[in-house]
Amino acid sequence: MTYRSKNIQLPVMNFNEALKQVGDFGIYQKLLCILMIFPSAALCALVYFTQFFIIMVPNHWCYVEQPGSSSFTLEEWKNITLPKETADAQHTYQQCKQYDINITDIQHNQSVGYPLLLEDVDIVPCKNGWEYDFSSLYPTFATELNWVCVNDRLPYWTQTVFYVGTSIGSIVFGFISDRYGRRASIISSYAVALVAGFGSSFANSFGIFAALRFLVGACIIPLSEDPYILGLEYIGVEKRTLGIICWTTGYIIFSVICPWIAYGLRDWQLLSIITIAPLSLFVLFGKWIPESASWLLTRGRKEDAVHMLKTVAKVNGNHFTDNISQDLHEDKDGDIDMDERHLTILDLFRTPRLRKHSFIMAVAWFVTYCCYHTNTQNTSNLGTDIYDSFTYGALVEVPAMLLILFGLDFLGRRWPMILATALAGLFGLLIMGMPETSTYSQQTSTNTTMSHHVNPHLSLIMVVKHM
C-alpha cells in the first residue's frame, strides 16, 4: 500500500517483517533494554529530581546575634526577637520580620530580672540575614544566595526557566533526531546536559545558574526519550510493552533512590555532581550506540540500514538472508521518495486527519505533563518528611506500571488514556473542594498545603504519561 496526499507519496516499508526475520526481541533487544532504555530512565529521574533538591529552602528566620554573655536557648531567643503569626491554626515565627530590639536593653533587663515588653517594639524586616533549620534539609544553592523573603520567587523562576528549556529542547532535539539521527541527538543532549550540569554546580549567581539549568532542562526529554525510542524501534510491535515497562521500572526505582542520595550526601553541590556525572557514559561510549535502522530507511540510507539489521541478526544468532533486503521496500526502485526526506512540522497539518490527530496529541501531552509536573513539585508539601514525601510520590507510580503491564496490550491505548485522564481530572476537582488535612509544611519556601489525595491523581496521570 502507499500513503497518498496532495503533494506527498510515501511508500510503505516492510521493516517490521524484516525485523521479525532477524529477531525482534532477541539478545540484541534485551541488551538495548539493559544498556540503554533502563539507564536512560534512571539518569533522567536522577537529573530531574535533583533539580528540586538543590534549590529547596528550609524553614528560616531572621538572624539576630546573641550577646556573648547571654544564656538564652534558641527557642527563648527566637521568642524574644521574632514576632509570631498564625497559619493553619498554628502559631509560627515570622520568617521575614524581627523585633527592632536593642541588645543592650535585653542584657540590662536580664541582669535585673525585668521582663522585656515587646508590645511597643517595632517590627522590621530582617536586618542581618537569616538562619536556616538544617535539621532535616541541608544547605542548598537557594540558601547560599538567600533566596527568601524579597527573593523568595527566585526558586520559582529557576523552575520556570528549567521548564522553558524543556519545551524548547524538545523541539530542537526532536529536529536533530529526525534530521541527523537518534544517535546524534542522544550524544549531543547528554554532552550538553553534562557540561551544563557540572557548570551549574559551581554557579555563584541567579543568572548563571538559571542559564545553565535552562540547558539541563532542554536536554531532560531527549535524555530519556531518545534512547527509549531508539530501543523501541528495534523491538517488535508485540513486545514493545516490555520496553515501556523497562523504562518505567528504571524511572520509578531511581525516583525513589534520588531523595535518599540527597539525604545521605547533605551537600547540594556534591548531589548535583554525582547525579550528572553518569551522563558521561553515554558520551564516552557514544561510538557504540547504534543508529536506528528504520530512521536510516526514511533517509534513503538503505545500505546502512541493512548493515544494522545484519548486526541484529548476528547478535540474535539468526541468519540475514538476501530476501530481507528486498523486503524492506515495495516501491519499484527500492528507494525512498525524496519528498519524505524533506518533511517538516507543517506536514502534520497538511490533511484534515493529520490535523485532528496532531491537535489531539498536542492537547493530551500538554495536559498530562502539566498535571504530572505540578503534582511532582507539590509532593514536598504533603505534610510529611520531605524525603518520605518524594519517595511516596515515586512509589505511587507503581499502580500505573502494573496497569500498563497487565492491561495495555489487552485494553489498547485509547480507552485507558481516556479513562485515566478523566479520572485524574475528577480527582483534581475533588482535591480543590476538600479541606486541607495535611499539616503545615515548614520545610520549603512554598509553604502550601495539599491533601494526601494527590496520590491517586498522580498515579492516574502516570498511566497516560507512559502510554
Secondary structure as the mmCIF struct_conf table of DSSP 4:
data_model
#
loop_
_struct_conf.conf_type_id
_struct_conf.id
_struct_conf.beg_label_comp_id
_struct_conf.beg_label_asym_id
_struct_conf.beg_label_seq_id
_struct_conf.end_label_comp_id
_struct_conf.end_label_asym_id
_struct_conf.end_label_seq_id
STRN STRN1 THR A 2 ARG A 4
BEND BEND1 LYS A 6 ASN A 7
STRN STRN2 GLN A 9 PRO A 11
HELX_LH_PP_P HELX_LH_PP_P1 VAL A 12 MET A 13
HELX_RH_AL_P HELX_RH_AL_P1 PHE A 15 VAL A 22
BEND BEND2 ASP A 24 GLY A 26
HELX_RH_AL_P HELX_RH_AL_P2 ILE A 27 LEU A 32
HELX_RH_PI_P HELX_RH_PI_P1 CYS A 33 ILE A 37
HELX_RH_AL_P HELX_RH_AL_P3 PHE A 38 PHE A 53
TURN_TY1_P TURN_TY1_P1 ILE A 54 ILE A 54
BEND BEND3 ILE A 55 ILE A 55
STRN STRN3 HIS A 60 CYS A 62
HELX_LH_PP_P HELX_LH_PP_P2 GLU A 65 PRO A 67
TURN_TY1_P TURN_TY1_P2 GLY A 68 SER A 69
HELX_RH_AL_P HELX_RH_AL_P4 LEU A 74 THR A 81
STRN STRN4 LYS A 84 ALA A 87
TURN_TY1_P TURN_TY1_P3 ASP A 88 ALA A 89
STRN STRN5 GLN A 90 TYR A 93
BEND BEND4 GLN A 95 CYS A 96
STRN STRN6 LYS A 97 TYR A 99
HELX_RH_AL_P HELX_RH_AL_P5 ILE A 103 VAL A 112
TURN_TY1_P TURN_TY1_P4 GLY A 113 GLY A 113
HELX_LH_PP_P HELX_LH_PP_P3 TYR A 114 LEU A 117
TURN_TY1_P TURN_TY1_P5 GLU A 119 ASP A 120
BEND BEND5 VAL A 121 VAL A 121
STRN STRN7 ILE A 123 PRO A 125
BEND BEND6 LYS A 127 ASN A 128
STRN STRN8 TRP A 130 TYR A 132
TURN_TY1_P TURN_TY1_P6 PHE A 134 SER A 136
BEND BEND7 LEU A 137 LEU A 137
HELX_RH_AL_P HELX_RH_AL_P6 PHE A 141 GLU A 144
TURN_TY1_P TURN_TY1_P7 LEU A 145 ASN A 146
HELX_RH_3T_P HELX_RH_3T_P1 CYS A 149 ASN A 151
TURN_TY1_P TURN_TY1_P8 ASP A 152 ARG A 153
HELX_RH_AL_P HELX_RH_AL_P7 LEU A 154 TYR A 180
HELX_RH_AL_P HELX_RH_AL_P8 ARG A 182 SER A 200
TURN_TY1_P TURN_TY1_P9 SER A 201 PHE A 202
BEND BEND8 SER A 205 SER A 205
HELX_RH_AL_P HELX_RH_AL_P9 PHE A 206 GLU A 233
TURN_TY1_P TURN_TY1_P10 TYR A 234 TYR A 234
BEND BEND9 ILE A 235 ILE A 235
HELX_RH_3T_P HELX_RH_3T_P2 VAL A 237 LYS A 239
HELX_RH_AL_P HELX_RH_AL_P10 ARG A 240 LEU A 265
HELX_RH_AL_P HELX_RH_AL_P11 TRP A 268 ILE A 276
HELX_RH_3T_P HELX_RH_3T_P3 ALA A 277 LEU A 279
HELX_RH_AL_P HELX_RH_AL_P12 SER A 280 LEU A 284
TURN_TY1_P TURN_TY1_P11 PHE A 285 PHE A 285
HELX_RH_3T_P HELX_RH_3T_P4 GLY A 286 TRP A 288
HELX_LH_PP_P HELX_LH_PP_P4 ILE A 289 SER A 292
HELX_RH_AL_P HELX_RH_AL_P13 ALA A 293 THR A 298
TURN_TY1_P TURN_TY1_P12 ARG A 299 GLY A 300
HELX_RH_AL_P HELX_RH_AL_P14 LYS A 302 ASN A 316
TURN_TY1_P TURN_TY1_P13 GLY A 317 GLY A 317
HELX_RH_AL_P HELX_RH_AL_P15 ASP A 322 ASP A 327
TURN_TY1_P TURN_TY1_P14 LEU A 328 LEU A 328
BEND BEND10 ASP A 331 ASP A 331
TURN_TY1_P TURN_TY1_P15 LYS A 332 ASP A 333
BEND BEND11 GLY A 334 ASP A 335
HELX_RH_3T_P HELX_RH_3T_P5 MET A 338 HIS A 342
HELX_RH_3T_P HELX_RH_3T_P6 ILE A 345 PHE A 349
BEND BEND12 ARG A 350 THR A 351
HELX_RH_AL_P HELX_RH_AL_P16 PRO A 352 GLN A 377
HELX_RH_3T_P HELX_RH_3T_P7 ASN A 378 ASN A 381
BEND BEND13 LEU A 382 THR A 384
HELX_RH_AL_P HELX_RH_AL_P17 ILE A 386 LEU A 395
TURN_TY1_P TURN_TY1_P16 VAL A 396 GLU A 397
HELX_RH_AL_P HELX_RH_AL_P18 VAL A 398 LEU A 411
BEND BEND14 ARG A 413 ARG A 413
HELX_RH_AL_P HELX_RH_AL_P19 ARG A 414 GLY A 433
BEND BEND15 MET A 434 MET A 434
HELX_LH_PP_P HELX_LH_PP_P5 PRO A 435 GLU A 436
BEND BEND16 SER A 438 SER A 438
HELX_LH_PP_P HELX_LH_PP_P6 THR A 439 SER A 441
BEND BEND17 GLN A 443 SER A 445
TURN_TY1_P TURN_TY1_P17 HIS A 452 HIS A 453
HELX_RH_AL_P HELX_RH_AL_P20 VAL A 454 LYS A 465
TURN_TY1_P TURN_TY1_P18 HIS A 466 HIS A 466
#
